[in-house]
Amino acid sequence: MRLRFRREKLAMVPILLLSCSLFILVVLACLSDQRTKEQAEDDSSISLLEKEVSFVGLLQSLVDLISDPQKDACGSTEDVGGNWDFGFLDGVWTICLDNLRSPKASKNCLVYSFGIGNDWSFDDAMHDAGCEVYSFDPTINKPSHKRSDRHWFYDWGLVTDVPYIRKEWTLLTFEEIRERLGHKKWFIDVVKMDVEGAEWRFLDSSTAVFDNIGQLTLEIHPFRHIKQNRTIEIAAERLSLLKRLRTELDMKLFHVRKNPAALDLVALSNFSWFTNLTPAAYQKEILYELSFVRI
């Protein structure tokens, strides 16, 4: 009887050892999982902190850029176009008159205007001033046509990375448009752009594209059409393209205007809570019209 009992006890030993081993493995797994979660939370906190610091840095760099136009780069400016829209005067573009060729010159001033919508005021005003005007917009369901003497419209747009492109639109690079029009060697006095994000592909063009442009006036959308996980990366690239105009392409920023329906980033930067704002708040609401002139 005693021997049988001892045998039964001995038979239980492997089972007990196995149970203990399983228990230890479960405990270790739980501890490891907890450490992984804690590490992930720490990494997430660090990553978030780094992102916030970088994002705030980007915002401040943009504030610095748009707060410092070189007004002495242009002696005489003029606001052209504009219509009242929902109580705001929109569609006004500021150009520099200093080096603009007069209608009496051997070749009239040449204007490219990208993005019309329903507002022809800038294009018509430049035409009435004696310039030769080419207007472009694939989104307004109008066929290419000659609007009047020295004014043509084309249903073409600039190539872009924005997500709402339609297959029926004709999208071309700036150089392809110049080549189609036979303007490859022509000097373009004014290029105006209101193209809802397509400006960034244009600004990333080669240096040669800008050699025959006298001035550029455009609306920028620094945080539009960016996926949340790439906000800092893409916004930094866009900011560098704006800086490139000044540092590499001899284009001087002489005028800045906030879109009347958008956030005033410069005013916001004066508040203490400016550093707590997140990328999501800026996806669509920062819109500034910048005017550059070649010196």
Long-range contacts (C-beta under 8 A, 24 or more apart in sequence): 51-232, 52-275, 52-278, 54-232, 54-236, 55-231, 55-232, 55-235, 55-278, 55-279, 56-274, 56-275, 58-232, 58-235, 58-236, 58-239, 59-265, 59-269, 59-274, 59-277, 59-282, 60-269, 61-239, 62-222, 62-239, 62-265, 62-286, 63-265, 63-266, 63-269, 65-239, 65-242, 65-243, 65-253, 66-256, 66-265, 66-266, 66-288, 66-290, 67-256, 67-266, 68-253, 69-253, 69-254, 69-255, 69-256, 70-252, 70-253, 70-254, 71-254, 71-255, 73-252, 73-253, 73-254, 73-293, 73-295, 74-98, 74-252, 74-254, 74-255, 74-293, 77-254, 77-255, 77-291, 80-121, 80-122, 80-125, 80-126, 81-119, 81-121, 81-122, 81-123, 81-124, 81-125, 82-121, 82-122, 83-119, 83-121, 86-261, 88-260, 88-261, 89-260, 90-119, 90-259, 90-260, 90-261, 91-119, 91-121, 91-122, 91-194, 92-257, 92-289, 93-122, 93-192, 93-217, 93-289, 93-291, 94-217, 94-255, 94-257, 94-289, 94-291, 95-190, 95-215, 95-217, 95-291, 96-215, 96-254, 96-291, 96-293, 98-293, 99-214, 99-293, 100-189, 100-190, 100-214, 101-189, 102-130, 103-129, 103-130, 103-131, 108-132, 108-150, 109-189, 109-190, 110-134, 110-183, 110-186, 110-187, 110-188, 110-189, 110-190, 111-188, 111-189, 111-190, 111-191, 111-192, 112-136, 112-177, 112-188, 112-190, 112-191, 112-192, 113-192, 114-157, 114-158, 114-191, 114-192, 114-193, 114-194, 114-195, 114-198, 115-192, 115-193, 115-194, 115-195, 115-196, 116-140, 116-153, 117-194, 122-192, 123-151, 124-151, 126-190, 127-151, 131-189, 131-190, 134-181, 136-177, 138-166, 138-169, 138-170, 138-171, 139-169, 157-195, 157-198, 158-193, 158-195, 158-198, 158-199, 158-201, 158-202, 159-198, 159-201, 160-195, 160-197, 160-198, 160-200, 160-201, 161-197, 161-200, 161-201, 161-225, 162-196, 162-197, 162-198, 162-224, 162-225, 163-225, 173-201, 173-205, 174-202, 174-205, 174-209, 175-205, 175-209, 185-212, 186-212, 187-212, 187-213, 187-214, 188-212, 188-213, 188-214, 189-214, 189-215, 190-214, 190-215, 190-216, 190-217, 191-215, 191-216, 191-217, 191-218, 192-217, 192-218, 193-217, 193-218, 193-219, 194-218, 194-219, 195-219, 196-221, 196-224, 197-221, 197-224, 197-225, 200-237, 200-238, 200-241, 203-238, 203-241, 203-242, 203-244, 203-245, 204-241, 207-248, 207-249, 210-245, 210-249, 210-251, 210-294, 213-294, 214-293, 214-294, 215-251, 215-291, 215-292, 215-293, 215-294, 216-245, 216-251, 216-291, 216-292, 217-255, 217-289, 217-290, 217-291, 217-292, 218-289, 218-290, 219-259, 219-287, 219-288, 219-289, 219-290, 220-287, 220-288, 220-289, 220-290, 221-284, 221-286, 221-287, 222-282, 222-286, 223-279, 223-282, 223-283, 223-284, 223-286, 224-283, 224-284, 226-279, 226-283, 228-279, 228-280, 231-279, 232-279, 235-279, 242-290, 245-292, 246-292, 249-294, 250-294, 250-295, 251-292, 251-293, 251-294, 252-292, 252-293, 252-294, 252-295, 253-290, 253-291, 253-292, 254-291, 254-292, 254-293, 255-290, 255-291, 256-288, 256-289, 256-290, 256-291, 257-288, 257-289, 258-287, 258-288, 258-289, 259-287, 259-288, 259-289, 261-287, 262-286, 262-287, 262-288
